Amino acid sequence: MKVPRIGLLGNFVTPKTNKTLNKTIYNPAMTSQMTPLNKDTVTFTSSTAHYLKKYLTLPDEIKMVLTPEDAIDMFKDMEWLAQGKVKRNMIGEGKGSEVYKNPWLSDYYLLILKDVGDNDTITVYSGEKIGDAIWQDKDNNSIQILKKAS
């Protein structure tokens, strides 16, 4: 294996080599077109696309109030809350269910189900007036959005 010259190591490229002569060909045009990296993190747009698909499933009354950027943050927060990575004060709880205030939407609550079953009704004990579920996450059935009762 031929080791590249020291001057080319900082450019993150390998020099062109001529196999017949075993000699490195230096191309100054190649180094003038290269620009240094501005960021050292890599982001994948597929994760954002996943949350944008969820945003499209929200009811129109929520989409009128919530921007897609805030919806992405809300969906991530709901997943972390369901996984127990984020701790928050509950406003209500029932057998296998917890209700939290939604920081992004003042007229809605977040319902996290611990035991997802085939029951149609869930009893939640709370001091707040809680209405019916208006949205359920298709990927995780234990995450739902409830509307405030009037």
N, C-alpha and C positions, 0 to 999 in steps of 0.2 A: 504494500500500500504506500502510495506516495503521500507525503505530508505537505499540505499547502504552505505557502510562505506566510510568515508571521503578519505581514502587512494586510493580508486579506482576511484574517480571522475575525475582525470586528465587523465585517460587512454582511455576515450571515449568508454568504453565497459560496459556492465552490468554483474554483477557476476552471476554465476550459482546458482540457489536456489533449494533446495529439498523441494517440496511442502508438503510432509508428515511430515518432521521434522521442516519445516519453518526455516531452518538454512542455512546460506551462506557457500558455498564450495569455498575455495580459491584455485585457480589453478596457481602455480607459473610459469608453462610452458607457460601459456597464456600471461602473462605480459612480459616474456623474448622474445617472438616472435613479440611483437608489436613494431613498430618504430614510432617516431614522424613525423608529417606532415612537409614536406619541403616547400610546397607552400600553400597559403591560398586562391588561386583562382581556379575556376572550369572552364574548357574550354570544349566545345562540338565540336566534329569533324564533325558533320553534317553540320555546317556552312562552314567549309573549303571544305567539299565535294561538297557543292552547288557551290562554286566558281570554284572548279576544273572541274566540269561539264561544266561550262561556258568557261573555258580555252580550253577545247576540241573542242568547236564550233568555236574558232577563226581560221582565215585563216592560212595556213602553213607558209606564209611569216612572220607573226607576231610571231608564235610559235618558229620560228628559232631564233628570236631576244630576246623574252621575256621569262624569267623563270617563272615557276608556282608560286613561292613566290611573284615575282613582279606583276604577273597577279592578284593575290588575293588582293594585295594592290590597284592596279589600279581599279578593279571592285568595291571595297568598296568606293574609292574616287569618282568614277562616280556616284554611288548611292547617296552619300552625296551631291555631286554637284547638282544632279537632285532634291533633297529634299530641297536644300537651306541651308544646314548645313555648307558648305564650300564656302567661297567667293574667287573668282579669277577674274582677268582681262580678259574680253572677247576680242577675236581678230576679231569677226564678229557677226552680229546679223541680224535677219530677223523678219518677222511677226510670232511671236510665237516660235522662235528658237534662240539659242545662241550657238556660237562656241568657244571652248577653246583650248589652246595648251595642248598636252598630255605630261606630264613630263616623262613618261616611254618610249615613242616612239617618236623619233624626226621627223619621216616622216608621222605622223598621227595626226589628230585632234579629239576632242570629240565634238559631236553634242548633245545638250540637247533640245528636243522639249517640248514646254510648252503646246501647243494645238495639241494633236495627232488626226489627222483626216484621211480621205481616200484620201487625195491629193497625187499624185504621185511625184510631183515636189515641191521643197521648194526653195525659193529665199533667199540667204544669202548675205548680203553686208559686204565685208571684204577687207582689204588691202592685204591679203594673197591669194595665189593661192590654192583654195580648190577644190578637186576632188569629186568623187562619194562616197557614203557610201559603205563600204565593210563588215561591221558587224553590227548587230542589236541585242540588248538584248532581249531574248525571254520572260523574266519575266516582263520587263518594256520596252515597245516599244518606249519610248521617249529617250532612250539612244542608241546612235550610234557612230561608229568609222568611220571617213572620212580619205581618203588618200590624201596626198599632190599632187597637179597637177604638172606635170613636165614642 
